[in-house]
Structure formats: C-alpha cells, structure tokens
Amino acid sequence: MKNTAPPKASAAPLLTLAIESIDHEGQGIARRDGKTVFVEGGLAGEIVAARTTRSKPSYDKATVEQVLKASAARVSPACPHFGVCGGCGMQHLDARAQLAAKQRVLEDNLAHIGNTQAEQIFPPIEGPHWGYRHRARLSVRHVEKKGGVLVGFHEKRSSYVADMRECRVLPPAVSALLNPLRDLVAGLSIRDRAPQIEYAQGDANPKLVLRNLEPPTDADLDRLRAFAAQHNVQWYLQPKGPETAQPLPGETHTLAYRLDEFGLRFAFQPTEFTQVNPHINAMLVRRAVRLLALTPQDRVGDLFCGLGNFTLPIAQRAALTFGIEGSAGLITRARENAAANGLAARTDFAVANLFEIADDWFDHLPKLNKLLIDPPRDGALAVVKALPAATTGRLERIVYVSCSPSTLARDAAILVHEKGYRLRGAGVANMFPHTAHVESIALFTAR
C-alpha cells in the first residue's frame, strides 16, 4: 500500500544572531530583517547560532543551538535538569548579572509604562542563590513510559512533569525527598488520584500536603506515616480546595515562621500564602519598616496584609496599624498572630476586596497617615485611584512592595502624575534567584 503520510517538515535553518539585550523574561533580543527575534538561551553581547521556533508578523522566536561568542557573564548551569525543567531559566547567567538585569527591567518599566523614574535606586536585596525555596507545588503523574511516578515541576512550555531527581533551589533535605516520594506514591492505591504534593517549610520540619482526589486507604495512611517517620516530615491531606488541608487522622501539627529581628512568630497553614524565600522576606520587611520612617504617633494602613507579615513589625513602632485583606481566612490568621505576639491592642483588621472599591473608600477608613501596599501581580489600580492627592497632606509616605514591575509602573504613573506624589526611590529584591521574576519595593512621598 502506498504511503500517503505527508513528508516531515525540515528543521528551520540556523541563523547567526547578535544578542543586543535580554528582556523581562530572560530571553535574548536580536534583530534580523527588520524584525525583533526573542532568543531563548541568548545573553547580551553574544553571537549565537539559533533556530527559529515561531514566526509572527512582528517578531520571531528562536532557540540557541550554539554559542559562537560567549558573554563574560555566561556560566555553566548548576542543575542537571536545566533546559528541561520549566523553572530557573536564567541559571546560565551569572548571579550578579541576573540582579543587574532585574534592576534594568524595573527601571525600563517605570520609564516606558509609568513615564517616571525613581530619584534614587535602592541597593538590591539579595540572599542565598540556592536552597532558598521554603514553598513549592510539585506535580505528580504516573507515566509508565518514563518508568513510573514522576514528582517535580513542569517541563519548559509544557504540561508534562519533568523527570527530576533533584532540585537545587529547594533545601537539600527536601530535594533529597524527590526520589523517595516517587516510590511512595507508586505504592499508594490512589497513585492516579494524587496529582500534587505541596511543600511548606517553617521553623520546624517540612510539611507535605497530598492532594487526594479520593480518600486514602488504611494501608495508604500507614505508608504515609512510615514515610513521615523515616524522613522527618509531616503529612497533610487535601481532598478539595486549599482550605480543606488537614493533618493525617489523629495528628496535630504546628507550622510557623519567624522574623527574628523583630522577635515575631507567624503561625500559618501549609496552603496559606507566605513568601517563598524567607531570607529575602526578612530583609524586605526590614527595608519597608525603615522606609516608612515610623514614629509612635503614626497610624499606618497595610493593604493586602495577608497573615500580618508587614502588619506586625509596623505595629511594634506605630500607634495603630490597620490591615486589609480580601481573604477572610487570612484575616483570621492575622488577628491570631497579632494576639499571639502581644500586638492585638495596636492592630485592627478588615476583610475587603481591594480590587473593587469606591472612589471615596479611603474616607471611610480610620485616619491613616502612612500606607504599605503589597498587592499580587495584578497590582493595586483601584487602591491608588482612590487615594487622596499628595496636596491634601493626608498621606505622608507610601511604601509599595511589588511582584510585577509592569503593574507597579502603571500604578506609579497614577501616584506621580495624577496624585502628585514623588517617587523617591525603588529597587529590586531577588526573591527568586535564577528566574526572571522581579520583586521590588518603592517609596512615594507627598511633595
């Protein structure tokens, strides 16, 4: 019978490209025939041989096949899974150069989106480059073709789970659990109904949350308990949403992290939001408190306050700190943490959707003279639109902690050009080394 299958498309030809810079996703940027080419794996100043992977009318995408002239900032990736695993895509760039690139992304966003610039660039906040993650969400899949159960992050640009044997950004003791976890899940009756293991670390042993779509059997529970005893971890089961996570039947666990500089301890549940990198978080809190220039007379708002990560350190130095958060569960946790740390009398909390607020919203708050804003990636557009103008003198200082330089720049444009505040300074915090993620902090003051 005649073979009617279409012939395989030939691979795109190799192109020689000069990388001019890198973008906010860590891709190299080159120009060819009047088009921008985003080159995965390319670094500024390099000459590379690359192959086109996607072509659009206004730009192309390509992947480096060979480095013909290497950047002085190019290093050998430390992780054996680099290039396959979807995390840590900037390992081939020297750590100091990564930080400089992130600072440049922040400044470019402020200039091009916010049409503004900071009067001062703050020194970058940095910490350990490896073993820094105290939170992770690991996918679990049983893939017979790959030898059984896989536990890890997704492959690059794919929904497949990477075949990982270690992870350098996890603490070594947690990285060492990847292989034992594969064996554990393979032996469970619900191995095909357990799609995720979430890891959370506080000031004690690691907590592991098994997402179980079906109840485990008694034999499954015995295996989980034996694993916990052998590897000094504690298990939770999560049958539905994050709020359903509970320790194994008959067990109780505590989970908390500390801010030693402030003498504070924060209890939390393993599925509740806390910062991934505790080293950077501690330094970020320190800087935020310093930038607020707190006095015993200050009344400070903490917007998107979560479980009180910034609220409580501020409350130690101010007359009142008023925390607002959209999650009722996190507000409950914040109140509990304030009471446990002896700060209930100096704090107040409210549940509110800060993405949907009225123009006169600020007028109905307690009298506040300073603000800390720490929104998710969507930023705080509704909040900044509702703030009083700098000329009213009602707000002296605003410290804005951001996990998205583009939304920070958008909100900065409103604060500077519409509300009349000065952008006194901004800088990055390397919350996620070896990734293109840019965490930053900015200070605005009344003119």
N, C-alpha and C positions, 0 to 999 in steps of 0.2 A: 504493500500500500504506500502511495506516495506521501512523503512527509510534507504536510501543509502548514506546519508551525512557522510563524514569522521568524526571520533571522534576528539574532541578538544584536541590539544596538551596540556599536563600537564605543569604547570609552572616549570621553572628551579629550582632546589633545592637551598636552602640558603647555602651560603659559609661563613665561618668565615675568614676574611682577616685582616691583619695588614697593615695599610697605612704607607708607608715609607716617601712619599713626595707628593707634588702636582705639576702638570705640567703647561705648559703655558696657558692652557685653564681652569685652576682651578679645574681639576679632580684629585682625589687621585690616587696615584700609589702604587700598591701592586704586590706581586709575588706569583704565585701558579703553581706548577708542571712545573717549568722552564719557564713559560710564564709571560709576563707583563699583569697586569689587570688594566685598567683605570676605576676608581670607581667614578661615579658621586655622589657628596654629601659627599665624604670622605675627611678628613683632616689629615695632617701629625701627626703621633703619635697615631692615633685612632685604636681601634679594632672594626670592624663593621660586621654585618650580611648583606650580599649583595646577589643580584640575578643577574645572568648573563643575559645580554640583547643581546649580539652579540659575536660570537666566530669566530676568524680568525686564520689562521695557526700560526701567530707570536704574537698575542695578543688577549685578551678578553676585553669586556666592560661590566660593571656591574653597578647596582644602589643600593645605601644603602637602606636597609629595616629597620634596627635598629642599633643604635649606642650602642655598648656594653661597650666601654671605650672611653669617650669623650676627645677631646683635650681641653686644658685650653683656647685656642683661639676660641672655638666654642661659638657662640652667637645665640640668637633667631632672626630670620629674622623679620624685621620691617614691611615688606609689606605683606598684606594678600594674594596677588597673587603669592608669591614666590613659585617656583616649577612648576607653570603652565605657567606664562608669560615667554617668552624667554629671557627677559632682566635681568640684575642684578643677575647673577647666583652665586655670591660669598657673598651674604648677611649673610650666616651662619658663615662667618669668620670675626673675629674682624678686625676693620678698620686698626689698626696698623699692624696687621699680613698680611693683604692684601697688604699693601705697601711693607713690607719686602719680600713677595713672588714675587712681581713685580720686585723689585730690583734684586732678585736672578735670575729671568728669563732673565733680561738684561745681567747680568754677565755671566750666563751659555751660552747664545747665543754668546757673544763676545769670550768666551773661545773655544767653540766647533765648531762654524761656522767660526768665524774670526781668530781663533788661536792667540788671543791677549787679553790683559787686560788693563783696564784704570789705569793710575798711581795714580789717585785719584777718589774716589767715592763721587760725589756731594751729599749734603743733599737733601732729596726728596722734591719736590714741592707739597704741599697739600693745600686743602681748604675745603669748606663745603662738607659734605658727602651726604647731602640730598638737594633736591630742586635746584640742580645745573644746570640742562639742560635748555639751552636757545634756543635749536633747537630740533625738534623731527618730525619724519614722522610717522603718525598714520594711520593704515589701517582701512578701513570702509567696513563692509559687512552686508547685510541684511540676517539674519539667523532665519527663522521662528521657528525652533525647540528650539532656545535659547531665544525666546521672542521678536525678532525684530532686530533692528540695533545694531551692535557691533562697538565700536570705541576703538582702542588700538593697542598694539604691537602684534606680532605673538606669538602663543604658542611655547613652547620649542620644537625644532626639528619638526616644523610643519608649514604648510602654513595657518592653521586656525588662526583666530583672537581671542585673549584671551578675555574672558568675564570680563573686567576690570571696576571697579567702582572708582578706584583711582590709582595714581602713585606717589610714594614718591620721585622719582628723578626729577620730574617736579616741578616747583614752585607751592606752594599750590593753588594760584589763577587759575593756568592752570589745575592742577589736578582736581579742582572742576568743570571744564567745561566738563569732560568726560560724565557724565550723561546727562546734557543739550544738548550736541552735539548729543547724541543718539536720543533724542526726536526730535531735529531739523531735522536731516537727514531723520528720519522716516516720517516726514511730507512733504518732498520735492517730486516733481513729478519725479525727476531724482535720487531717492534714490538708484536705482540699477545701476546707471551710474555715481556714485561718489565714486570711490574706495579708495580715500586717502585724508587726511587733513594734511597739513604740517604746523608746528608751528614755528615761529621765533620771538625772543624777542630782542629788542634793548634797548635804554634808555627811551622808552616811552611804550605805551600799546602794548599787544601782537598782532601779525599779524597771521591770519589763511588763508591758501591757499587751496581752494577746487579744487581738480582735477575733472573737469567735462567733461565727455566724450560726453555729449550732452548739448546744451545751456539751461540754466535755464529759466523757465517761469517768467513772471512778478510777479506772486504770490510767486514763489521761491525767487526772489530777495527781495520782501517785507519781507519774513520770515528771510532772512539773515540780512537785515538791522535792523529789530527789535531785533534779537539776539545780534548784534553788540552793539546796544544802551543799551540793558539790562546788558550786561556782560563786557562792556568797552573793546571791541576788534575791529579789523578792518579786513574786508574780502578782499581776492583776489580770482580771478577765474583763473584756469589754464586749458585751453581747449586742449593743446597739450604738447610740451616739456617745460622744466623749464623756458625757455626764454619767453614763452607766458603768464606768470603770470602777471595779471593786476588788479588794484583795481576794485571794482564794478563800473558799468557805472555811470559817473557823479561825481566820487570821486577821490581824490588825497591823497596819504599818504606818509609820510617820515619815513624812518627806518634807524637807525644808532646806533653804539655802541661807547663807549669812552674808551680811555686809559688815565685815569685821571693823572697818574704820569707824563705823557709826554704832557698833555694838548692837546691831539689829539682826533678828532672825525671822524669816518669812516662811510660814507653812504654805504648802500648795499640794494639789493633786497632780499625778503624773501627766494627765491630759490637759491641765490648765496651762495657759501661756506663761512662760518665763523666758528670759533671754537665753539663747543657745550658748553664748560664750560668757561664763561668769567672770573671767578676768577682765574683759573689756567692759562688762556691765558695771563692775565696781568702780572702774576709772571714769566711766561715763557719768555715773551718779555723782562722783566727786566733782567733776567739772561742772555739771549742771547746778549743783549747790553753790559752787564758787561764783558762777556767772550770775546767779540770781542776787548775789550780794545781800544776803538775808540779814535782817535785824529783828530783835524781839517784838517789834511793832508790826511787822509785815503780815499781811493776810494774802495767802497765795492760793491760786487755783491750779489744780493738777488735772488736766484734761486727758482722757483716755488713760486713766490712772491704773487700770489693771488691778492687781492684788496689793498695790501700795509701794511698788519698788522705788519710786521717787517721792511719794507722799510722805512716808515716814521719816526719811532723812531730812526733808524740808521741815516737817513738823517739829523736829528737835530744836530748830532755830527760829521759828516763826510763831506768831501769836495764834494763827489759825491756818490750817491747810484744808482746802475743800476739794475732794476728789470726785471726779465724774467719770463714769464708765457705762458702756452700753450693756454689759453683761451683768445680770443680777447676781449670778453665782460668784463672779469676781469681786463684786462689791461686798458680798457677804464675807468673802475671804479677806478683803482689805480691812473690814471692820474687826474681824477676829485678830488679824495681825496687829492692828493698832492697839487693841486691848491687851494682847499678849506682851507687847513691848512698852506698855505704860503710857501710850500716847492717845488714848481714846478721848481725853478731855481737850486735846489740841487739834483734833481732826473731825471732819464731818464728810459724809459721802452721799452721793445721789446716783440713781440709775437714770440715764438719758441717752437717747440716740443722737449723738453729736453730728451725724450726717444730715439730720433733718431738724433744724432749729429755726425759730422765728427771728426776724431781724432785731427784735427788742429783747432777745433771750438774755443777753448779758445784764440787762437792767434788773432782772428778777433773781440774780444770784446774790449771795452775801457780798458785802462790799469787799472787793479784792483790789490790790494794787500791783500784784505781780502774777505772772502765769508761767506754767510749764505745759507745753503741748507735746505729746508723744503719740502721734497717730499711726495707724497701719499704713500700708503702701498707698492707699487712696488719698492720703493727706488729710487736711483739715479745712477744706474750702468753705464749708458752711460756717465754721467757727470764725475764721479770720474775717469773713464778710460781716459777721455780727459784732465784731469787737469795736469798742469806741475809738475814735480817732485819737492820734497822739496829742493833738492840741487840747483835748479835754483834760489832760493831766490825770486821768483816772488810772491808767496803767503805766507804770514806770519802766518795767522790764518784761520781756517775753523771751523765754528760752524754748527753742523748738528743736526737738530730737526727731530725726527723720530716718526712715529706712528706704526712701526713694528720692534721689536728688531732683527728679523731674517735678514731683508734686511739691517738694519743698520750694523749688524755684517758682512754681506757679503761685503758691501761697505767699512767698516773699514779695512777689510783684504787687499783690494786693496790699500787704502791710506797708510797703515802701511808697508805692505810687498813689494809692488811694487813701490809706490811713495815716500816712505821714511819719511812720517810724523809720529810724536809722538801722541799717544792717551793720551792726558794729563789728561782728566777726563771725567766721564759720570755719569748720574744719571737719575732717573725717575721723571715724573710729573704725578700726579694722576688725569688725565683728566676725567676719567670715573670711579669714585668710585663704588664698588660692582660688577664690571665686571672684566674679565681677560685681558682687553685691556691695553697695556703697551705703554705709551707715554714716550719719553726720549729725552735727549739732551746730546751732546758730543762735546768736544773740541779737535781739532787736530792742532798742530803747526809744523812749519818747525824745523828740528833738529838743 
